[in-house]
């Protein structure tokens, strides 16, 4: 069995929890890059050279600090949101490819798209160039987002699946933190006017992508996908390494799981279904599998995740804090501090997700986010009113209150809604369409993100 698997595969060296940790480290690298990419544009949008080059505004000195003034919010929002159009198409491509050529090669394909997109963004000379580059980069991210959660969940045990995914998304927010603080530090170089301030952070993501491309070939394929394509000996061996084959109890457990996967695969093959994306969307000929219902669940779960407002807070946090009364520099470091709290809040999910379940996690997260966002909006409005009448003391107090509510909001999101919508699709779809099912979730995420990211700035500026 093992001779069919490359000699350099880590499955030969590690087993059980060590192998699971190795797989999740590789998956986490992709998730970290994904978070870095999300947090990137918040700082890029404040770079003087970038604003001048893309021609959506200008900067002026306010208390000695270059402050961006946006004159074309549609263009600025469009550059940001076209990335999510790319992730939408990338997800559909990734789901289709992932079920045909496997998880490992699909991940490699996603990294290639990402590297090309990052190189194009780094060298962008105008907004048309940047829009195309963002779309290409988005396709790569979409492919990775469609495949990585599936690969991670298909190799994990069901009792610790939520825990592993939650840990991965802690690193997702660590990527956001890296992006924010890197760009905050670069803002002091040449007074924040250099092209290096925005080109280097964009180029930096290439390091993550090259690392992922180089290491992914050393990792085992999903045993479930191997069973699906008839490579049962390899699947049995990898499953034995994942679950352990030292004791009779471990071997019996691995064998039982293998037989369950095999039976499920044979049952799905015996049923006549149209597995095209369109058929899945409408549940055509899916019978008791109700694929249409499952697709709607994962799409709307991801859209609702973004409707909580997290995309606007992540990308436009400095703008939100400036509306609350903080100057440009202070808004930047408060945003970075907020993301550190955001990262640590995801650790709550590590201990609660597999204990209280998916739905209760979403319930309490929704309530906490609603209250904190409502208070953040109200306090921001009071801060603006106080500032307009010259009451600096009250404006400062209300602004601090609004900032604290944003901190609570992002912490509640990180502990709840961040993880569940990514875990759920990989758990509810049949093996035959699991990658494509997860791709529908990424489609929902792309729609929600693109919608939310392209509209908030216009609303904020109008209200100002």
C-alpha positions as CSV (number, residue, x, y, z in Angstrom):
1,X,0.0,0.0,0.0
2,X,2.6,2.5,1.1
3,X,4.8,1.9,-2.0
4,X,2.2,3.8,-4.1
5,X,2.7,6.9,-2.1
6,X,5.8,9.1,-2.7
7,X,8.7,8.3,-0.4
8,X,9.0,12.0,0.6
9,X,5.4,12.1,1.8
10,X,5.1,13.1,5.5
11,X,2.6,10.3,6.0
12,X,5.6,7.9,6.2
13,X,7.2,9.9,9.0
14,X,4.4,11.1,11.1
15,X,1.2,9.4,12.3
16,X,-1.9,10.2,14.4
17,X,-1.9,13.6,16.1
18,X,1.6,14.5,14.7
19,X,0.4,14.0,11.1
20,X,-2.9,15.9,11.8
21,X,-0.9,18.8,13.2
22,X,1.4,18.8,10.1
23,X,-1.5,18.8,7.8
24,X,-3.2,21.6,9.7
25,X,0.0,23.6,9.7
26,X,0.1,23.5,5.9
27,X,-3.6,24.4,5.8
28,X,-3.1,27.2,8.3
29,X,-0.4,28.7,6.1
30,X,-3.0,29.1,3.3
31,X,-5.5,30.5,5.8
32,X,-2.9,32.9,7.2
33,X,-2.2,34.2,3.7
34,X,-5.9,34.6,3.2
35,X,-6.1,36.7,6.3
36,X,-3.1,38.7,5.3
37,X,-4.7,39.5,1.9
38,X,-7.9,40.6,3.7
39,X,-6.1,43.0,6.0
40,X,-3.9,44.3,3.3
41,X,-6.1,46.9,1.6
42,X,-6.9,48.8,4.8
43,X,-3.3,50.2,4.9
44,X,-2.8,50.3,1.1
45,X,-5.9,52.6,0.8
46,X,-4.1,55.1,3.0
47,X,-0.9,55.3,1.0
48,X,-0.3,58.7,-0.7
49,X,1.5,57.2,-3.7
50,X,-1.2,54.5,-4.1
51,X,-4.0,57.1,-3.9
52,X,-2.3,59.4,-6.5
53,X,-1.5,56.5,-8.8
54,X,-5.0,55.0,-8.7
55,X,-6.6,58.5,-9.0
56,X,-9.5,58.1,-6.5
57,X,-8.5,60.9,-4.2
58,X,-5.6,62.9,-2.7
59,X,-4.0,63.5,0.7
60,X,-3.7,66.6,2.8
61,X,-1.8,67.3,6.0
62,X,-3.9,67.3,9.1
63,X,-1.9,68.1,12.3
64,X,1.3,67.1,10.3
65,X,-0.2,63.7,9.3
66,X,-1.0,62.9,5.7
67,X,-4.7,62.2,5.7
68,X,-6.5,60.5,2.7
69,X,-9.3,62.4,1.0
70,X,-11.4,60.1,-1.2
71,X,-13.1,61.9,-4.2
72,X,-14.1,58.7,-6.1
73,X,-15.3,56.2,-3.5
74,X,-16.8,54.0,-6.2
75,X,-13.4,53.5,-7.8
76,X,-11.7,52.8,-4.4
77,X,-14.4,50.4,-3.4
78,X,-14.4,48.8,-6.9
79,X,-10.6,48.0,-6.7
80,X,-11.2,46.4,-3.3
81,X,-14.3,44.5,-4.2
82,X,-13.2,43.1,-7.6
83,X,-11.0,40.8,-5.6
84,X,-14.2,39.1,-4.4
85,X,-15.5,38.7,-7.9
86,X,-12.3,36.8,-8.6
87,X,-12.8,34.6,-5.5
88,X,-16.3,33.8,-6.7
89,X,-15.0,32.4,-10.0
90,X,-12.0,30.9,-8.3
91,X,-14.2,29.0,-5.9
92,X,-16.3,27.5,-8.7
93,X,-13.1,26.6,-10.6
94,X,-11.5,25.1,-7.4
95,X,-14.6,23.1,-6.5
96,X,-14.8,21.6,-10.0
97,X,-11.0,20.9,-10.2
98,X,-10.8,19.6,-6.7
99,X,-13.3,16.8,-7.3
100,X,-11.4,15.7,-10.4
101,X,-7.6,16.1,-9.8
102,X,-7.6,15.9,-6.0
103,X,-7.0,18.3,-3.2
104,X,-3.2,18.5,-3.3
105,X,-2.9,19.5,-7.0
106,X,-5.8,21.9,-6.7
107,X,-4.0,23.7,-3.8
108,X,-0.9,23.9,-6.0
109,X,-3.0,25.4,-8.8
110,X,-4.5,28.0,-6.4
111,X,-1.0,29.1,-5.3
112,X,0.1,29.6,-8.9
113,X,-2.9,31.9,-9.6
114,X,-2.2,33.7,-6.3
115,X,1.5,34.3,-7.1
116,X,0.7,35.7,-10.6
117,X,-2.0,38.0,-9.1
118,X,0.4,39.2,-6.4
119,X,3.1,40.0,-8.9
120,X,0.7,41.9,-11.1
121,X,-0.6,43.9,-8.1
122,X,2.9,44.7,-6.9
123,X,3.8,46.2,-10.3
124,X,0.5,48.0,-11.0
125,X,0.8,51.4,-12.7
126,X,-2.8,52.5,-12.9
127,X,-6.3,51.5,-11.6
128,X,-7.1,49.4,-14.7
129,X,-4.0,47.3,-14.1
130,X,-4.8,47.0,-10.4
131,X,-8.4,45.9,-11.0
132,X,-7.2,43.1,-13.3
133,X,-4.5,42.1,-10.9
134,X,-6.9,42.0,-8.0
135,X,-9.3,39.8,-9.9
136,X,-6.5,37.3,-10.8
137,X,-5.3,37.2,-7.2
138,X,-8.9,36.6,-6.1
139,X,-9.2,33.6,-8.4
140,X,-6.2,32.0,-6.6
141,X,-7.7,32.8,-3.2
142,X,-11.1,31.4,-4.3
143,X,-9.5,28.1,-5.3
144,X,-7.6,27.8,-2.0
145,X,-10.7,28.7,0.0
146,X,-12.8,26.0,-1.8
147,X,-10.2,23.3,-1.2
148,X,-8.3,23.9,2.0
149,X,-11.2,23.6,4.5
150,X,-12.3,20.4,2.7
151,X,-8.8,18.9,2.8
152,X,-8.4,19.8,6.5
153,X,-11.8,18.4,7.6
154,X,-11.5,15.2,5.5
155,X,-8.3,14.3,7.3
156,X,-9.4,15.3,10.8
157,X,-11.3,13.2,13.3
158,X,-14.9,14.2,13.7
159,X,-14.4,14.8,17.5
160,X,-11.7,17.4,17.0
161,X,-12.7,18.8,13.6
162,X,-14.0,22.1,14.9
163,X,-11.0,22.6,17.2
164,X,-8.5,22.2,14.3
165,X,-10.5,24.6,12.0
166,X,-10.7,27.1,14.8
167,X,-7.0,27.0,15.4
168,X,-6.4,27.6,11.7
169,X,-8.6,30.7,11.7
170,X,-6.7,32.0,14.7
171,X,-3.8,32.1,12.2
172,X,-6.2,33.7,9.6
173,X,-6.5,36.7,11.9
174,X,-2.8,36.6,12.7
175,X,-2.4,37.3,8.9
176,X,-4.6,40.3,9.3
177,X,-2.5,41.5,12.2
178,X,0.7,41.1,10.3
179,X,-0.7,43.1,7.4
180,X,-1.9,45.9,9.6
181,X,1.2,46.3,11.7
182,X,3.6,46.0,8.8
183,X,1.7,48.8,6.9
184,X,1.6,50.9,10.1
185,X,5.4,50.6,10.4
186,X,5.9,51.4,6.7
187,X,3.8,54.5,7.0
188,X,6.7,56.2,8.8
189,X,9.1,55.6,5.9
190,X,9.6,58.8,3.9
191,X,6.6,60.3,5.7
192,X,4.3,57.6,4.2
193,X,4.7,59.0,0.7
194,X,6.9,56.3,-0.8
195,X,5.6,53.6,-3.2
196,X,7.4,51.1,-1.0
197,X,4.7,51.6,1.6
198,X,2.1,49.7,-0.5
199,X,4.1,47.7,-3.0
200,X,6.2,45.8,-0.4
201,X,3.2,44.6,1.7
202,X,1.5,43.3,-1.5
203,X,4.7,41.5,-2.6
204,X,5.2,40.0,0.9
205,X,2.3,37.6,0.4
206,X,4.3,35.9,-2.4
207,X,6.5,34.4,0.4
208,X,3.5,32.5,1.9
209,X,2.4,31.3,-1.5
210,X,5.8,30.1,-2.5
211,X,6.2,28.2,0.8
212,X,2.8,26.6,0.4
213,X,3.5,25.6,-3.2
214,X,6.8,24.0,-2.2
215,X,5.6,22.1,0.8
216,X,2.1,20.9,-0.4
217,X,3.6,18.1,-2.5
218,X,5.0,16.4,0.7
219,X,1.5,16.0,2.2
220,X,-1.0,13.1,1.8
221,X,-4.1,13.3,-0.3
222,X,-7.5,13.2,1.3
223,X,-8.4,9.5,1.9
224,X,-12.0,10.2,1.1
225,X,-11.1,11.6,-2.4
226,X,-8.8,8.6,-2.9
227,X,-11.7,6.2,-2.2
228,X,-13.9,8.2,-4.6
229,X,-11.4,7.7,-7.5
230,X,-10.8,4.0,-6.7
231,X,-7.3,4.3,-5.0
232,X,-8.5,2.3,-2.0
233,X,-5.1,0.9,-1.0
234,X,-3.6,4.4,-0.6
235,X,-6.7,5.6,1.2
236,X,-6.5,2.7,3.7
237,X,-2.8,3.4,4.3
238,X,-3.2,7.1,4.9
239,X,-6.2,6.6,7.1
240,X,-4.2,4.1,9.1
241,X,-1.5,6.7,9.6
242,X,-4.0,9.4,10.5
243,X,-5.9,7.3,13.1
244,X,-3.0,5.1,14.1
245,X,-2.3,1.4,13.4
246,X,0.0,0.5,16.4
247,X,-2.6,-1.3,18.6
248,X,-5.5,-3.6,17.6
249,X,-7.9,-0.9,18.8
250,X,-6.4,1.7,16.5
251,X,-6.4,-0.6,13.6
252,X,-10.0,-1.6,14.2
253,X,-11.1,2.1,14.4
254,X,-9.2,3.0,11.2
255,X,-10.6,0.0,9.4
256,X,-14.2,0.9,10.5
257,X,-13.8,4.4,9.2
258,X,-12.4,3.2,5.9
259,X,-15.3,0.8,5.4
260,X,-17.8,3.6,6.3
261,X,-16.2,5.8,3.7
262,X,-16.2,3.0,1.1
263,X,-19.9,2.2,1.7
264,X,-20.8,5.9,1.5
265,X,-18.9,6.2,-1.8
266,X,-20.5,3.1,-3.3
267,X,-24.0,4.2,-2.2
268,X,-23.5,7.7,-3.8
269,X,-22.2,6.1,-7.1
270,X,-25.2,3.8,-7.2
271,X,-27.6,6.8,-7.1
272,X,-28.1,8.8,-10.3
273,X,-27.4,12.4,-9.7
274,X,-26.5,15.4,-11.8
275,X,-23.5,16.9,-10.0
276,X,-23.2,20.1,-12.1
277,X,-23.2,23.4,-10.3
278,X,-26.5,24.4,-11.8
279,X,-28.1,21.1,-10.8
280,X,-26.8,21.4,-7.3
281,X,-28.1,25.0,-6.9
282,X,-31.7,23.9,-7.8
283,X,-31.5,20.4,-6.3
284,X,-32.2,18.8,-9.7
285,X,-32.5,15.0,-9.4
286,X,-30.9,15.0,-6.0
287,X,-33.7,13.1,-4.4
288,X,-33.5,12.7,-0.6
289,X,-30.0,14.2,-0.6
290,X,-31.6,17.7,-1.0
291,X,-28.5,19.2,-2.5
292,X,-30.4,22.4,-3.4
293,X,-31.3,22.9,0.3
294,X,-27.7,22.3,1.3
295,X,-26.4,24.7,-1.3
296,X,-28.8,27.5,-0.1
297,X,-27.7,26.9,3.5
298,X,-24.0,27.3,2.9
299,X,-24.4,30.3,0.5
300,X,-26.7,32.2,2.9
301,X,-24.6,31.3,5.9
302,X,-21.6,32.9,4.3
303,X,-23.6,35.9,3.1
304,X,-25.0,36.4,6.6
305,X,-21.5,36.2,8.0
306,X,-20.5,39.2,5.9
307,X,-23.8,41.0,6.6
308,X,-22.7,41.1,10.3
309,X,-20.4,43.9,9.0
310,X,-17.0,42.3,9.6
311,X,-15.8,43.1,6.0
312,X,-16.4,46.8,6.4
313,X,-14.8,46.9,9.8
314,X,-11.7,44.9,8.7
315,X,-11.0,47.0,5.5
316,X,-12.3,50.4,6.6
317,X,-11.4,50.3,10.3
318,X,-9.1,53.3,10.2
319,X,-11.9,55.3,8.5
320,X,-14.4,54.2,11.1
321,X,-12.1,55.2,13.9
322,X,-11.4,58.6,12.3
323,X,-15.2,59.2,12.1
324,X,-15.2,58.4,15.9
325,X,-12.9,61.3,16.4
326,X,-9.3,59.9,16.2
327,X,-6.6,61.3,13.9
328,X,-5.2,59.3,11.0
329,X,-2.2,58.0,12.9
330,X,-4.1,57.0,16.0
331,X,-6.8,55.4,13.9
332,X,-4.1,53.2,12.3
333,X,-2.6,51.9,15.5
334,X,-6.1,51.4,17.2
335,X,-7.1,49.3,14.2
336,X,-4.0,47.2,14.6
337,X,-4.6,46.8,18.3
338,X,-8.2,45.8,17.5
339,X,-7.0,43.0,15.2
340,X,-4.7,41.6,18.0
341,X,-7.8,41.3,20.2
342,X,-9.6,39.8,17.3
343,X,-6.9,37.2,16.9
344,X,-7.0,36.1,20.5
345,X,-10.8,36.0,20.6
346,X,-10.7,33.1,18.0
347,X,-9.1,30.9,20.6
348,X,-12.5,30.9,22.5
349,X,-13.9,28.9,19.6
350,X,-11.2,26.3,20.0
351,X,-12.6,25.3,23.4
352,X,-16.3,25.8,22.7
353,X,-17.1,24.8,19.1
354,X,-17.1,21.0,19.6
355,X,-18.7,21.3,23.0
356,X,-21.8,23.6,22.4
357,X,-22.2,22.9,18.7
358,X,-22.4,25.0,15.6
359,X,-25.9,26.6,16.1
360,X,-25.4,27.8,19.7
361,X,-22.1,29.3,18.7
362,X,-23.9,31.3,16.0
363,X,-26.7,32.3,18.3
364,X,-24.7,33.9,21.1
365,X,-22.3,35.5,18.5
366,X,-25.2,37.2,16.7
367,X,-26.6,38.7,20.0
368,X,-23.2,40.0,21.1
369,X,-22.4,41.5,17.7
370,X,-25.8,43.1,17.3
371,X,-25.6,44.9,20.7
372,X,-22.0,46.1,20.3
373,X,-22.5,47.3,16.7
374,X,-25.7,49.2,17.7
375,X,-23.8,50.9,20.5
376,X,-20.8,51.6,18.3
377,X,-23.0,53.3,15.7
378,X,-24.8,55.4,18.3
379,X,-21.7,56.5,20.1
380,X,-20.0,57.4,16.8
381,X,-22.9,59.6,15.9
382,X,-22.7,61.3,19.3
383,X,-19.0,61.8,18.8
384,X,-19.6,63.5,15.4
385,X,-22.3,65.7,16.9
386,X,-20.1,66.8,19.8
387,X,-17.2,67.5,17.5
388,X,-19.4,69.6,15.2
389,X,-20.3,71.9,18.2
390,X,-16.7,72.1,19.4
391,X,-17.2,70.0,22.6
392,X,-13.8,68.2,22.4
393,X,-14.1,66.5,25.8
394,X,-17.5,64.8,25.0
395,X,-16.3,63.9,21.5
396,X,-13.3,62.2,22.9
397,X,-15.4,60.2,25.4
398,X,-17.9,59.1,22.9
399,X,-15.2,58.2,20.4
400,X,-13.4,56.0,23.0
401,X,-16.8,54.4,23.7
402,X,-17.4,53.7,20.0
403,X,-13.9,52.2,19.7
404,X,-14.4,49.9,22.6
405,X,-17.6,48.6,21.1
406,X,-15.8,47.9,17.9
407,X,-13.3,45.9,19.9
408,X,-16.1,43.9,21.5
409,X,-17.8,43.4,18.2
410,X,-14.7,42.0,16.4
411,X,-14.0,39.7,19.5
412,X,-17.5,38.3,19.4
413,X,-17.2,37.7,15.7
414,X,-13.9,36.0,16.0
415,X,-15.2,33.7,18.7
416,X,-18.3,32.6,16.7
417,X,-19.2,33.6,13.2
418,X,-15.6,33.5,11.8
419,X,-15.2,29.7,11.9
420,X,-18.6,28.0,11.6
421,X,-19.5,29.1,8.0
422,X,-16.2,27.6,6.8
423,X,-16.6,24.3,8.7
424,X,-20.2,23.7,8.0
425,X,-20.1,23.2,4.2
426,X,-17.4,20.5,4.5
427,X,-19.5,18.6,7.0
428,X,-22.9,18.5,5.2
429,X,-22.1,17.6,1.6
430,X,-21.8,14.1,0.2
431,X,-18.4,12.9,-0.7
432,X,-19.0,13.0,-4.4
433,X,-19.6,16.8,-4.4
434,X,-17.8,17.9,-1.3
435,X,-15.4,20.3,-2.9
436,X,-18.1,21.7,-5.2
437,X,-20.4,22.1,-2.1
438,X,-17.7,24.0,-0.3
439,X,-17.2,26.1,-3.4
440,X,-20.8,27.3,-3.1
441,X,-20.0,28.5,0.4
442,X,-17.1,30.5,-1.0
443,X,-19.4,31.9,-3.6
444,X,-21.7,33.1,-0.8
445,X,-18.7,34.6,1.0
446,X,-17.5,36.4,-2.2
447,X,-21.0,37.9,-2.8
448,X,-21.3,39.0,0.8
449,X,-17.8,40.4,1.0
450,X,-17.9,42.2,-2.4
451,X,-21.3,43.7,-1.5
452,X,-20.2,44.9,1.9
453,X,-16.7,46.1,1.0
454,X,-17.9,48.2,-2.0
455,X,-20.7,50.1,-0.2
456,X,-19.6,51.1,3.3
457,X,-17.1,53.9,2.4
458,X,-19.7,55.7,0.2
459,X,-22.2,55.5,3.1
460,X,-19.6,56.8,5.6
461,X,-18.5,59.7,3.5
462,X,-22.1,60.6,2.6
463,X,-23.0,60.7,6.3
464,X,-19.9,62.8,7.1
